[in-house]
Amino acid sequence: MKKIEAIVRPEVFQTLREKLVHLGINGLTVFEAAGCGNQKGKKGAFRGTSYELPLVSRIKVEMVTEEHRTDEIVDAIIEACATGEVGDGKIFISPIEDIIRIRSGERGRQAVL
């Protein structure tokens, strides 16, 4: 099993969600996040005063899937979220040692399905 975490722009989340549902991925955990990388925040002006927002709003999407589906899901994330601009986001893939459903005690693949 693999855990896929994607940090993406908020405006592409709905498109990403639709692509994942189309692939049969229904179990997601979604967080509102803020951060900075190469983008280094945003600058703006309000009533003649300049300001800088050091963090940019993002959405973090997490899912656990079978290892053989990882590339398919990563491709869907890239297709839905890539604009070609700095700040499109990142995808992190981690191995999952075990999964336990709290309600029933099921372990492994059965706990995810």
MOPAC internal coordinates of N, CA, C and O (Angstrom, degrees):
PM7 1SCF
backbone

  N    0.0000 0     0.00 0     0.00 0    0    0    0
  C    1.4474 1     0.00 0     0.00 0    1    0    0
  C    1.5289 1   109.14 1     0.00 0    2    1    0
  O    1.2310 1   121.60 1   -30.49 1    3    2    1
  N    1.3341 1   114.54 1   149.51 1    3    2    1
  C    1.4635 1   120.88 1   179.34 1    5    3    2
  C    1.5271 1   109.42 1  -129.98 1    6    5    3
  O    1.2310 1   121.30 1   -33.68 1    7    6    5
  N    1.3260 1   115.12 1   146.32 1    7    6    5
  C    1.4544 1   121.61 1   172.33 1    9    7    6
  C    1.5207 1   107.05 1  -104.19 1   10    9    7
  O    1.2310 1   120.83 1   -53.19 1   11   10    9
  N    1.3256 1   116.02 1   126.81 1   11   10    9
  C    1.4507 1   122.00 1   178.08 1   13   11   10
  C    1.5176 1   107.57 1  -111.84 1   14   13   11
  O    1.2310 1   120.89 1   -55.24 1   15   14   13
  N    1.3246 1   115.91 1   124.76 1   15   14   13
  C    1.4598 1   121.82 1   176.74 1   17   15   14
  C    1.5214 1   107.09 1  -118.77 1   18   17   15
  O    1.2310 1   120.55 1   -51.39 1   19   18   17
  N    1.3122 1   116.56 1   128.61 1   19   18   17
  C    1.4649 1   121.19 1   178.33 1   21   19   18
  C    1.5229 1   108.50 1  -124.99 1   22   21   19
  O    1.2310 1   120.91 1   -49.50 1   23   22   21
  N    1.3165 1   115.87 1   130.50 1   23   22   21
  C    1.4595 1   121.59 1   174.72 1   25   23   22
  C    1.5246 1   105.67 1  -108.39 1   26   25   23
  O    1.2310 1   120.91 1   -63.45 1   27   26   25
  N    1.3340 1   115.86 1   116.55 1   27   26   25
  C    1.4661 1   120.83 1  -170.56 1   29   27   26
  C    1.5267 1   111.44 1  -132.70 1   30   29   27
  O    1.2310 1   121.14 1   -12.46 1   31   30   29
  N    1.3201 1   115.42 1   167.54 1   31   30   29
  C    1.4652 1   121.68 1   175.02 1   33   31   30
  C    1.5275 1   109.11 1   -67.30 1   34   33   31
  O    1.2310 1   119.99 1   -38.86 1   35   34   33
  N    1.3313 1   117.63 1   141.14 1   35   34   33
  C    1.4686 1   119.83 1   179.97 1   37   35   34
  C    1.5296 1   113.39 1   -59.41 1   38   37   35
  O    1.2310 1   120.24 1   145.76 1   39   38   37
  N    1.3272 1   117.14 1   -34.24 1   39   38   37
  C    1.4641 1   119.93 1  -175.56 1   41   39   38
  C    1.5248 1   113.76 1   -70.61 1   42   41   39
  O    1.2310 1   119.31 1   166.11 1   43   42   41
  N    1.3387 1   118.92 1   -13.89 1   43   42   41
  C    1.4651 1   120.57 1   178.87 1   45   43   42
  C    1.5261 1   112.25 1  -101.50 1   46   45   43
  O    1.2310 1   120.19 1   178.05 1   47   46   45
  N    1.3218 1   117.23 1    -1.95 1   47   46   45
  C    1.4694 1   119.27 1  -174.58 1   49   47   46
  C    1.5243 1   112.73 1   -60.47 1   50   49   47
  O    1.2310 1   119.49 1   136.34 1   51   50   49
  N    1.3221 1   118.57 1   -43.66 1   51   50   49
  C    1.4708 1   120.49 1  -177.53 1   53   51   50
  C    1.5337 1   111.12 1   -61.63 1   54   53   51
  O    1.2310 1   120.46 1   138.42 1   55   54   53
  N    1.3235 1   116.73 1   -41.58 1   55   54   53
  C    1.4724 1   120.67 1   177.13 1   57   55   54
  C    1.5184 1   110.19 1   -63.25 1   58   57   55
  O    1.2310 1   120.36 1   136.85 1   59   58   57
  N    1.3228 1   116.91 1   -43.15 1   59   58   57
  C    1.4595 1   121.24 1   178.15 1   61   59   58
  C    1.5189 1   110.42 1   -61.27 1   62   61   59
  O    1.2310 1   120.34 1   133.27 1   63   62   61
  N    1.3033 1   116.95 1   -46.73 1   63   62   61
  C    1.4687 1   121.05 1  -179.76 1   65   63   62
  C    1.5280 1   110.88 1   -57.80 1   66   65   63
  O    1.2310 1   120.13 1   135.44 1   67   66   65
  N    1.3253 1   117.37 1   -44.56 1   67   66   65
  C    1.4726 1   121.07 1   179.70 1   69   67   66
  C    1.5232 1   111.24 1   -62.57 1   70   69   67
  O    1.2310 1   119.96 1   139.06 1   71   70   69
  N    1.3283 1   117.68 1   -40.94 1   71   70   69
  C    1.4741 1   120.74 1   178.63 1   73   71   70
  C    1.5276 1   111.15 1   -64.59 1   74   73   71
  O    1.2310 1   120.63 1   138.60 1   75   74   73
  N    1.3328 1   116.40 1   -41.40 1   75   74   73
  C    1.4612 1   119.55 1   179.97 1   77   75   74
  C    1.5221 1   111.41 1   -67.10 1   78   77   75
  O    1.2310 1   119.95 1   139.49 1   79   78   77
  N    1.3229 1   117.70 1   -40.51 1   79   78   77
  C    1.4734 1   120.91 1   176.61 1   81   79   78
  C    1.5295 1   109.79 1   -61.78 1   82   81   79
  O    1.2310 1   120.52 1   139.20 1   83   82   81
  N    1.3192 1   116.62 1   -40.80 1   83   82   81
  C    1.4698 1   121.15 1   178.09 1   85   83   82
  C    1.5351 1   111.03 1   -60.10 1   86   85   83
  O    1.2310 1   120.32 1   147.39 1   87   86   85
  N    1.3357 1   116.99 1   -32.61 1   87   86   85
  C    1.4706 1   121.29 1   177.75 1   89   87   86
  C    1.5252 1   112.47 1   -82.30 1   90   89   87
  O    1.2310 1   120.06 1   175.69 1   91   90   89
  N    1.3253 1   117.49 1    -4.31 1   91   90   89
  C    1.4633 1   120.80 1  -178.58 1   93   91   90
  C    1.5127 1   113.27 1    88.57 1   94   93   91
  O    1.2310 1   120.13 1  -165.31 1   95   94   93
  N    1.3309 1   117.35 1    14.69 1   95   94   93
  C    1.4675 1   121.32 1   177.88 1   97   95   94
  C    1.5205 1   107.27 1   -92.88 1   98   97   95
  O    1.2310 1   120.73 1   -73.83 1   99   98   97
  N    1.3173 1   116.22 1   106.17 1   99   98   97
  C    1.4616 1   120.68 1  -176.88 1  101   99   98
  C    1.5226 1   112.95 1  -108.85 1  102  101   99
  O    1.2310 1   120.19 1   159.02 1  103  102  101
  N    1.3137 1   117.25 1   -20.98 1  103  102  101
  C    1.4578 1   120.62 1  -177.79 1  105  103  102
  C    1.5187 1   111.34 1   -94.59 1  106  105  103
  O    1.2310 1   120.85 1   -69.98 1  107  106  105
  N    1.3268 1   115.98 1   110.02 1  107  106  105
  C    1.4576 1   121.90 1   179.35 1  109  107  106
  C    1.5169 1   109.52 1  -132.91 1  110  109  107
  O    1.2310 1   120.96 1   -27.64 1  111  110  109
  N    1.3061 1   115.77 1   152.36 1  111  110  109
  C    1.4580 1   121.93 1   165.67 1  113  111  110
  C    1.5122 1   105.66 1  -117.24 1  114  113  111
  O    1.2310 1   120.50 1   -49.86 1  115  114  113
  N    1.3365 1   116.64 1   130.14 1  115  114  113
  C    1.4575 1   121.69 1  -174.69 1  117  115  114
  C    1.5228 1   109.19 1  -125.09 1  118  117  115
  O    1.2310 1   121.05 1   -47.36 1  119  118  117
  N    1.3295 1   115.60 1   132.64 1  119  118  117
  C    1.4686 1   122.42 1   179.07 1  121  119  118
  C    1.5179 1   109.58 1  -124.04 1  122  121  119
  O    1.2310 1   120.58 1   -34.17 1  123  122  121
  N    1.3143 1   116.50 1   145.83 1  123  122  121
  C    1.4597 1   120.20 1   165.41 1  125  123  122
  C    1.5251 1   105.52 1   -82.95 1  126  125  123
  O    1.2310 1   120.68 1   -44.61 1  127  126  125
  N    1.3220 1   116.31 1   135.39 1  127  126  125
  C    1.4585 1   120.38 1  -176.94 1  129  127  126
  C    1.5297 1   109.50 1  -137.09 1  130  129  127
  O    1.2310 1   121.14 1   -13.38 1  131  130  129
  N    1.3087 1   115.42 1   166.62 1  131  130  129
  C    1.4586 1   121.81 1   173.48 1  133  131  130
  C    1.5142 1   107.17 1  -142.28 1  134  133  131
  O    1.2310 1   120.56 1   -37.36 1  135  134  133
  N    1.3166 1   116.53 1   142.64 1  135  134  133
  C    1.4487 1   119.33 1  -179.89 1  137  135  134
  C    1.5104 1   111.37 1  -170.29 1  138  137  135
  O    1.2310 1   121.68 1     3.29 1  139  138  137
  N    1.3115 1   114.39 1  -176.71 1  139  138  137
  C    1.4533 1   119.46 1   176.40 1  141  139  138
  C    1.5157 1   108.37 1  -149.15 1  142  141  139
  O    1.2310 1   121.77 1   -25.37 1  143  142  141
  N    1.3126 1   114.22 1   154.63 1  143  142  141
  C    1.4516 1   121.68 1   177.47 1  145  143  142
  C    1.5048 1   106.42 1  -146.40 1  146  145  143
  O    1.2310 1   120.51 1    55.15 1  147  146  145
  N    1.3271 1   116.63 1  -124.85 1  147  146  145
  C    1.4615 1   120.03 1   177.55 1  149  147  146
  C    1.5188 1   112.01 1   -64.57 1  150  149  147
  O    1.2310 1   120.48 1   157.53 1  151  150  149
  N    1.3285 1   116.69 1   -22.47 1  151  150  149
  C    1.4572 1   121.51 1  -178.51 1  153  151  150
  C    1.5310 1   111.87 1   -70.50 1  154  153  151
  O    1.2310 1   120.21 1   148.27 1  155  154  153
  N    1.3088 1   117.20 1   -31.73 1  155  154  153
  C    1.4668 1   124.53 1   177.18 1  157  155  154
  C    1.5253 1   114.00 1    56.71 1  158  157  155
  O    1.2310 1   120.06 1  -143.52 1  159  158  157
  N    1.3136 1   117.48 1    36.48 1  159  158  157
  C    1.4577 1   120.90 1   175.87 1  161  159  158
  C    1.5146 1   113.03 1    83.45 1  162  161  159
  O    1.2310 1   121.27 1    12.25 1  163  162  161
  N    1.3280 1   115.18 1  -167.75 1  163  162  161
  C    1.4577 1   121.94 1  -178.35 1  165  163  162
  C    1.5215 1   109.42 1  -127.70 1  166  165  163
  O    1.2310 1   121.05 1   -31.33 1  167  166  165
  N    1.3186 1   115.59 1   148.67 1  167  166  165
  C    1.4539 1   121.27 1   174.42 1  169  167  166
  C    1.5204 1   107.83 1  -116.42 1  170  169  167
  O    1.2310 1   120.93 1   -31.84 1  171  170  169
  N    1.3249 1   115.83 1   148.16 1  171  170  169
  C    1.4484 1   119.68 1   179.70 1  173  171  170
  C    1.5064 1   110.62 1  -156.83 1  174  173  171
  O    1.2310 1   121.67 1     2.28 1  175  174  173
  N    1.3155 1   114.42 1  -177.72 1  175  174  173
  C    1.4586 1   120.14 1   177.93 1  177  175  174
  C    1.5243 1   108.32 1  -139.00 1  178  177  175
  O    1.2310 1   120.79 1   -38.38 1  179  178  177
  N    1.3196 1   116.10 1   141.62 1  179  178  177
  C    1.4503 1   122.41 1   178.00 1  181  179  178
  C    1.5179 1   108.41 1  -138.52 1  182  181  179
  O    1.2310 1   121.29 1   -60.98 1  183  182  181
  N    1.3182 1   115.15 1   119.02 1  183  182  181
  C    1.4667 1   120.75 1  -178.98 1  185  183  182
  C    1.5218 1   112.68 1    50.21 1  186  185  183
  O    1.2310 1   121.41 1  -135.29 1  187  186  185
  N    1.3252 1   114.91 1    44.71 1  187  186  185
  C    1.4580 1   120.34 1   176.21 1  189  187  186
  C    1.5134 1   115.60 1    81.33 1  190  189  187
  O    1.2310 1   120.06 1   178.23 1  191  190  189
  N    1.3294 1   117.49 1    -1.77 1  191  190  189
  C    1.4603 1   121.10 1  -179.57 1  193  191  190
  C    1.5271 1   109.11 1  -106.53 1  194  193  191
  O    1.2310 1   120.60 1   -52.50 1  195  194  193
  N    1.3212 1   116.46 1   127.50 1  195  194  193
  C    1.4608 1   120.91 1   176.93 1  197  195  194
  C    1.5225 1   109.89 1   -79.84 1  198  197  195
  O    1.2310 1   121.24 1   -33.88 1  199  198  197
  N    1.3141 1   115.24 1   146.12 1  199  198  197
  C    1.4641 1   119.73 1   176.25 1  201  199  198
  C    1.5177 1   108.95 1  -145.35 1  202  201  199
  O    1.2310 1   121.19 1   -18.31 1  203  202  201
  N    1.3054 1   115.32 1   161.69 1  203  202  201
  C    1.4566 1   121.32 1   178.24 1  205  203  202
  C    1.5162 1   109.10 1  -130.11 1  206  205  203
  O    1.2310 1   120.98 1   -50.22 1  207  206  205
  N    1.3289 1   115.73 1   129.78 1  207  206  205
  C    1.4603 1   121.46 1   172.90 1  209  207  206
  C    1.5230 1   106.56 1  -100.92 1  210  209  207
  O    1.2310 1   119.69 1   -72.94 1  211  210  209
  N    1.3337 1   118.20 1   107.06 1  211  210  209
  C    1.4575 1   120.37 1  -173.80 1  213  211  210
  C    1.5314 1   113.85 1   -70.31 1  214  213  211
  O    1.2310 1   120.10 1   162.61 1  215  214  213
  N    1.3232 1   117.41 1   -17.39 1  215  214  213
  C    1.4642 1   120.71 1  -179.75 1  217  215  214
  C    1.5197 1   109.68 1  -119.13 1  218  217  215
  O    1.2310 1   121.18 1   -34.76 1  219  218  217
  N    1.3297 1   115.34 1   145.24 1  219  218  217
  C    1.4541 1   122.11 1  -178.90 1  221  219  218
  C    1.5264 1   108.45 1  -111.02 1  222  221  219
  O    1.2310 1   120.07 1   -41.19 1  223  222  221
  N    1.3187 1   117.48 1   138.81 1  223  222  221
  C    1.4618 1   123.17 1   179.80 1  225  223  222
  C    1.5277 1   110.58 1   -67.55 1  226  225  223
  O    1.2310 1   120.89 1   -45.40 1  227  226  225
  N    1.3191 1   115.91 1   134.60 1  227  226  225
  C    1.4624 1   122.62 1   178.33 1  229  227  226
  C    1.5252 1   109.67 1  -142.04 1  230  229  227
  O    1.2310 1   121.21 1   -12.36 1  231  230  229
  N    1.3210 1   115.30 1   167.64 1  231  230  229
  C    1.4653 1   123.17 1   173.28 1  233  231  230
  C    1.5255 1   107.19 1  -117.52 1  234  233  231
  O    1.2310 1   120.63 1   -47.54 1  235  234  233
  N    1.3318 1   116.41 1   132.46 1  235  234  233
  C    1.4628 1   120.98 1   175.62 1  237  235  234
  C    1.5284 1   107.62 1  -107.96 1  238  237  235
  O    1.2310 1   121.07 1   -55.25 1  239  238  237
  N    1.3184 1   115.56 1   124.75 1  239  238  237
  C    1.4605 1   122.64 1  -178.57 1  241  239  238
  C    1.5195 1   107.82 1  -116.12 1  242  241  239
  O    1.2310 1   120.69 1   -51.44 1  243  242  241
  N    1.3339 1   116.29 1   128.56 1  243  242  241
  C    1.4698 1   120.90 1   179.09 1  245  243  242
  C    1.5223 1   109.47 1  -122.80 1  246  245  243
  O    1.2310 1   121.22 1   -36.30 1  247  246  245
  N    1.3158 1   115.27 1   143.70 1  247  246  245
  C    1.4640 1   120.86 1   174.48 1  249  247  246
  C    1.5203 1   109.14 1  -152.15 1  250  249  247
  O    1.2310 1   120.94 1   -25.98 1  251  250  249
  N    1.3144 1   115.81 1   154.02 1  251  250  249
  C    1.4597 1   121.77 1   174.86 1  253  251  250
  C    1.5161 1   106.67 1  -116.00 1  254  253  251
  O    1.2310 1   121.16 1   -46.09 1  255  254  253
  N    1.3249 1   115.38 1   133.91 1  255  254  253
  C    1.4589 1   119.67 1  -175.55 1  257  255  254
  C    1.5268 1   110.56 1  -143.50 1  258  257  255
  O    1.2310 1   121.28 1   -12.19 1  259  258  257
  N    1.3079 1   115.16 1   167.81 1  259  258  257
  C    1.4545 1   119.97 1   174.63 1  261  259  258
  C    1.5285 1   108.74 1   -69.64 1  262  261  259
  O    1.2310 1   120.92 1   -34.31 1  263  262  261
  N    1.3114 1   115.84 1   145.69 1  263  262  261
  C    1.4597 1   121.00 1  -173.20 1  265  263  262
  C    1.5289 1   112.51 1   -56.39 1  266  265  263
  O    1.2310 1   119.55 1   141.57 1  267  266  265
  N    1.3202 1   118.46 1   -38.43 1  267  266  265
  C    1.4675 1   120.53 1  -176.10 1  269  267  266
  C    1.5373 1   112.97 1   -68.60 1  270  269  267
  O    1.2310 1   119.35 1   167.16 1  271  270  269
  N    1.3361 1   118.84 1   -12.84 1  271  270  269
  C    1.4715 1   121.69 1   179.66 1  273  271  270
  C    1.5294 1   112.75 1   -96.16 1  274  273  271
  O    1.2310 1   120.43 1   176.94 1  275  274  273
  N    1.3238 1   116.78 1    -3.06 1  275  274  273
  C    1.4632 1   120.94 1  -174.03 1  277  275  274
  C    1.5265 1   112.63 1   -57.65 1  278  277  275
  O    1.2310 1   119.74 1   128.58 1  279  278  277
  N    1.3169 1   118.10 1   -51.42 1  279  278  277
  C    1.4699 1   120.71 1  -177.36 1  281  279  278
  C    1.5266 1   111.84 1   -62.06 1  282  281  279
  O    1.2310 1   120.30 1   139.23 1  283  282  281
  N    1.3095 1   117.04 1   -40.77 1  283  282  281
  C    1.4649 1   122.07 1   179.00 1  285  283  282
  C    1.5401 1   110.75 1   -60.33 1  286  285  283
  O    1.2310 1   120.70 1   137.20 1  287  286  285
  N    1.3215 1   116.27 1   -42.80 1  287  286  285
  C    1.4680 1   121.02 1  -179.39 1  289  287  286
  C    1.5237 1   110.47 1   -71.00 1  290  289  287
  O    1.2310 1   120.22 1   137.40 1  291  290  289
  N    1.3217 1   117.18 1   -42.60 1  291  290  289
  C    1.4665 1   120.64 1   178.24 1  293  291  290
  C    1.5308 1   110.04 1   -60.63 1  294  293  291
  O    1.2310 1   120.18 1   137.01 1  295  294  293
  N    1.3193 1   117.27 1   -42.99 1  295  294  293
  C    1.4712 1   120.62 1   177.93 1  297  295  294
  C    1.5277 1   111.11 1   -60.48 1  298  297  295
  O    1.2310 1   120.28 1   139.40 1  299  298  297
  N    1.3309 1   117.08 1   -40.60 1  299  298  297
  C    1.4710 1   121.10 1   179.22 1  301  299  298
  C    1.5312 1   110.79 1   -65.45 1  302  301  299
  O    1.2310 1   120.38 1   140.12 1  303  302  301
  N    1.3264 1   116.88 1   -39.88 1  303  302  301
  C    1.4650 1   120.58 1   178.65 1  305  303  302
  C    1.5293 1   109.87 1   -63.43 1  306  305  303
  O    1.2310 1   120.57 1   133.41 1  307  306  305
  N    1.3125 1   116.51 1   -46.59 1  307  306  305
  C    1.4698 1   120.26 1  -179.86 1  309  307  306
  C    1.5260 1   110.52 1   -62.70 1  310  309  307
  O    1.2310 1   120.36 1   135.06 1  311  310  309
  N    1.3198 1   116.91 1   -44.94 1  311  310  309
  C    1.4684 1   120.88 1  -179.86 1  313  311  310
  C    1.5302 1   111.63 1   -60.58 1  314  313  311
  O    1.2310 1   120.54 1   139.78 1  315  314  313
  N    1.3210 1   116.58 1   -40.22 1  315  314  313
  C    1.4666 1   120.70 1  -177.47 1  317  315  314
  C    1.5217 1   112.99 1   -77.56 1  318  317  315
  O    1.2310 1   119.99 1   151.56 1  319  318  317
  N    1.3189 1   117.62 1   -28.44 1  319  318  317
  C    1.4738 1   120.37 1  -167.10 1  321  319  318
  C    1.5178 1   115.63 1  -112.77 1  322  321  319
  O    1.2310 1   119.29 1   164.72 1  323  322  321
  N    1.3101 1   118.97 1   -15.28 1  323  322  321
  C    1.4629 1   120.12 1  -175.48 1  325  323  322
  C    1.5244 1   111.19 1   -76.62 1  326  325  323
  O    1.2310 1   121.02 1   -54.50 1  327  326  325
  N    1.3261 1   115.65 1   125.50 1  327  326  325
  C    1.4697 1   121.24 1   173.72 1  329  327  326
  C    1.5182 1   110.49 1  -112.73 1  330  329  327
  O    1.2310 1   120.51 1   167.60 1  331  330  329
  N    1.3300 1   116.62 1   -12.40 1  331  330  329
  C    1.4513 1   121.00 1  -176.38 1  333  331  330
  C    1.5150 1   113.26 1    86.80 1  334  333  331
  O    1.2310 1   120.42 1  -178.76 1  335  334  333
  N    1.3224 1   116.79 1     1.24 1  335  334  333
  C    1.4573 1   121.96 1  -178.68 1  337  335  334
  C    1.5251 1   110.39 1  -102.41 1  338  337  335
  O    1.2310 1   120.84 1   -23.07 1  339  338  337
  N    1.3369 1   116.00 1   156.93 1  339  338  337
  C    1.4539 1   120.90 1   172.89 1  341  339  338
  C    1.5261 1   107.70 1   -59.94 1  342  341  339
  O    1.2310 1   120.29 1   -44.03 1  343  342  341
  N    1.3319 1   117.06 1   135.97 1  343  342  341
  C    1.4598 1   120.53 1   178.61 1  345  343  342
  C    1.5182 1   114.65 1   100.48 1  346  345  343
  O    1.2310 1   119.96 1  -170.95 1  347  346  345
  N    1.3360 1   117.68 1     9.05 1  347  346  345
  C    1.4680 1   119.94 1   178.32 1  349  347  346
  C    1.5242 1   112.24 1   -64.78 1  350  349  347
  O    1.2310 1   119.83 1   153.80 1  351  350  349
  N    1.3305 1   117.93 1   -26.20 1  351  350  349
  C    1.4591 1   120.50 1   176.17 1  353  351  350
  C    1.5107 1   112.99 1   121.72 1  354  353  351
  O    1.2310 1   121.84 1    10.52 1  355  354  353
  N    1.3164 1   114.09 1  -169.48 1  355  354  353
  C    1.4595 1   122.49 1  -178.21 1  357  355  354
  C    1.5224 1   109.20 1  -140.20 1  358  357  355
  O    1.2310 1   121.21 1   -23.56 1  359  358  357
  N    1.3344 1   115.29 1   156.44 1  359  358  357
  C    1.4646 1   122.47 1   173.64 1  361  359  358
  C    1.5255 1   106.71 1  -124.71 1  362  361  359
  O    1.2310 1   120.75 1   -49.10 1  363  362  361
  N    1.3278 1   116.16 1   130.90 1  363  362  361
  C    1.4574 1   121.95 1   177.88 1  365  363  362
  C    1.5272 1   107.83 1  -118.52 1  366  365  363
  O    1.2310 1   120.37 1   -43.80 1  367  366  365
  N    1.3356 1   116.90 1   136.20 1  367  366  365
  C    1.4613 1   122.00 1   179.80 1  369  367  366
  C    1.5240 1   107.79 1  -124.34 1  370  369  367
  O    1.2310 1   121.16 1   -53.00 1  371  370  369
  N    1.3386 1   115.38 1   127.00 1  371  370  369
  C    1.4630 1   121.21 1  -177.67 1  373  371  370
  C    1.5244 1   109.87 1  -130.50 1  374  373  371
  O    1.2310 1   120.01 1   -32.74 1  375  374  373
  N    1.3274 1   117.59 1   147.26 1  375  374  373
  C    1.4624 1   119.97 1   173.32 1  377  375  374
  C    1.5288 1   110.40 1   -73.76 1  378  377  375
  O    1.2310 1   120.98 1   -33.52 1  379  378  377
  N    1.3106 1   115.74 1   146.48 1  379  378  377
  C    1.4680 1   122.19 1   176.64 1  381  379  378
  C    1.5282 1   107.02 1  -111.78 1  382  381  379
  O    1.2310 1   121.12 1   -58.01 1  383  382  381
  N    1.3109 1   115.47 1   121.99 1  383  382  381
  C    1.4573 1   120.45 1  -178.01 1  385  383  382
  C    1.5257 1   111.87 1   -73.95 1  386  385  383
  O    1.2310 1   120.52 1   136.63 1  387  386  385
  N    1.3285 1   116.61 1   -43.37 1  387  386  385
  C    1.4617 1   120.46 1  -179.95 1  389  387  386
  C    1.5238 1   108.45 1  -159.29 1  390  389  387
  O    1.2310 1   121.10 1   -21.14 1  391  390  389
  N    1.3198 1   115.50 1   158.86 1  391  390  389
  C    1.4591 1   123.04 1   176.57 1  393  391  390
  C    1.5223 1   106.81 1  -133.69 1  394  393  391
  O    1.2310 1   120.76 1   -44.03 1  395  394  393
  N    1.3132 1   116.15 1   135.97 1  395  394  393
  C    1.4685 1   120.55 1   179.35 1  397  395  394
  C    1.5196 1   108.55 1  -130.79 1  398  397  395
  O    1.2310 1   120.67 1   -56.05 1  399  398  397
  N    1.3253 1   116.33 1   123.95 1  399  398  397
  C    1.4607 1   120.54 1   174.02 1  401  399  398
  C    1.5258 1   107.55 1   -80.42 1  402  401  399
  O    1.2310 1   120.56 1   -59.33 1  403  402  401
  N    1.2982 1   116.53 1   120.67 1  403  402  401
  C    1.4650 1   121.60 1  -174.48 1  405  403  402
  C    1.5277 1   111.23 1   -61.71 1  406  405  403
  O    1.2310 1   119.89 1   135.90 1  407  406  405
  N    1.3192 1   117.82 1   -44.10 1  407  406  405
  C    1.4630 1   121.59 1  -175.86 1  409  407  406
  C    1.5262 1   112.76 1   -58.10 1  410  409  407
  O    1.2310 1   120.28 1   133.20 1  411  410  409
  N    1.3408 1   117.06 1   -46.80 1  411  410  409
  C    1.4635 1   120.35 1  -171.47 1  413  411  410
  C    1.5295 1   114.27 1  -111.47 1  414  413  411
  O    1.2310 1   120.19 1   165.93 1  415  414  413
  N    1.3086 1   117.25 1   -14.07 1  415  414  413
  C    1.4567 1   120.16 1  -176.81 1  417  415  414
  C    1.5243 1   113.55 1    81.66 1  418  417  415
  O    1.2310 1   120.22 1  -177.28 1  419  418  417
  N    1.3542 1   117.19 1     2.72 1  419  418  417
  C    1.4733 1   119.98 1   177.66 1  421  419  418
  C    1.5188 1   109.13 1   -58.96 1  422  421  419
  O    1.2310 1   121.94 1   -32.14 1  423  422  421
  N    1.3360 1   113.89 1   147.86 1  423  422  421
  C    1.4680 1   118.91 1  -177.19 1  425  423  422
  C    1.5228 1   109.75 1  -125.95 1  426  425  423
  O    1.2310 1   121.67 1   -20.94 1  427  426  425
  N    1.3253 1   114.40 1   159.06 1  427  426  425
  C    1.4651 1   121.09 1   174.86 1  429  427  426
  C    1.5110 1   113.05 1    69.45 1  430  429  427
  O    1.2310 1   121.67 1    33.29 1  431  430  429
  N    1.3030 1   114.41 1  -146.71 1  431  430  429
  C    1.4796 1   122.70 1  -175.36 1  433  431  430
  C    1.5270 1   112.11 1   -53.30 1  434  433  431
  O    1.2310 1   119.88 1   139.37 1  435  434  433
  N    1.3177 1   117.83 1   -40.63 1  435  434  433
  C    1.4629 1   121.43 1  -177.73 1  437  435  434
  C    1.5348 1   112.31 1   -63.88 1  438  437  435
  O    1.2310 1   119.81 1   153.68 1  439  438  437
  N    1.3106 1   117.97 1   -26.32 1  439  438  437
  C    1.4577 1   121.34 1  -179.93 1  441  439  438
  C    1.5269 1   111.54 1   -74.10 1  442  441  439
  O    1.2310 1   120.06 1   159.42 1  443  442  441
  N    1.3268 1   117.50 1   -20.58 1  443  442  441
  C    1.4635 1   121.84 1  -179.11 1  445  443  442
  C    1.5166 1   111.28 1   -91.06 1  446  445  443
  O    1.2310 1   120.03 1   145.59 1  447  446  445
  N    1.2997 1   117.55 1   -34.41 1  447  446  445
  C    1.4825 1   121.56 1  -175.49 1  449  447  446
  C    1.5084 1   112.44 1   -73.45 1  450  449  447
  O    1.2310 1   120.10 1   180.00 1  451  450  449

